[in-house]
Amino acid sequence: MTGPVPEAEDDAGADDFGRRVEAAETLPLAERADAFAALHDDLRTRLEHGGATRA
C-alpha cells in the first residue's frame, strides 16, 4: 500500500476529474450515462484503495 498522495499530485487528479466531468456533460445522453458510470467506478476504486489510481 502506498502513502498519502502529495498535494500537487492530488490537485492534478482533481483537475483531471473535473475535465472528465466536463467532457461527460457534453456527450449524448446514453454516452453520458456510461461516462458518469466510469467516473463513479474510478472514484469508488480510489476510495477503496485510500488514494488516487493511475489509469
C-alpha positions as CSV (number, residue, x, y, z in Angstrom):
1,M,0.0,0.0,0.0
2,T,1.2,3.5,-0.8
3,G,1.4,6.5,1.4
4,P,-0.6,9.7,1.2
5,V,-0.8,11.4,-2.2
6,P,1.3,14.6,-2.3
7,E,-0.9,17.7,-2.5
8,A,0.3,18.7,-6.0
9,E,-0.5,15.3,-7.4
10,D,-3.9,15.3,-5.6
11,D,-4.7,18.6,-7.2
12,A,-3.7,17.2,-10.6
13,G,-6.1,14.3,-10.1
14,A,-8.9,16.7,-9.1
15,D,-8.2,18.7,-12.3
16,D,-8.3,15.5,-14.4
17,F,-11.6,14.6,-12.7
18,G,-13.1,18.0,-13.5
19,R,-12.1,17.7,-17.1
20,R,-13.6,14.2,-17.3
21,V,-16.9,15.6,-15.8
22,E,-17.0,18.5,-18.2
23,A,-16.4,16.1,-21.2
24,A,-19.1,13.7,-20.0
25,E,-21.6,16.5,-19.8
26,T,-21.2,17.3,-23.5
27,L,-22.0,13.8,-24.6
28,P,-25.4,12.5,-25.8
29,L,-27.5,11.0,-23.0
30,A,-26.7,7.3,-23.4
31,E,-22.9,8.0,-23.7
32,R,-23.1,10.5,-20.9
33,A,-24.6,7.8,-18.6
34,D,-21.7,5.4,-19.5
35,A,-19.1,8.2,-18.9
36,F,-20.6,9.0,-15.5
37,A,-20.7,5.3,-14.6
38,A,-17.0,5.1,-15.4
39,L,-16.3,8.1,-13.2
40,H,-18.3,6.5,-10.4
41,D,-16.3,3.3,-10.7
42,D,-13.0,5.3,-10.7
43,L,-14.0,7.2,-7.5
44,R,-15.1,4.0,-5.8
45,T,-11.8,2.4,-6.6
46,R,-9.9,5.5,-5.3
47,L,-11.9,5.4,-2.0
48,E,-11.4,1.7,-1.5
49,H,-7.7,1.9,-2.0
50,G,-7.3,5.1,0.0
51,G,-5.9,7.3,-2.7
52,A,-5.6,8.2,-6.4
53,T,-5.3,5.5,-9.0
54,R,-3.5,5.5,-12.3
55,A,-5.4,4.8,-15.5
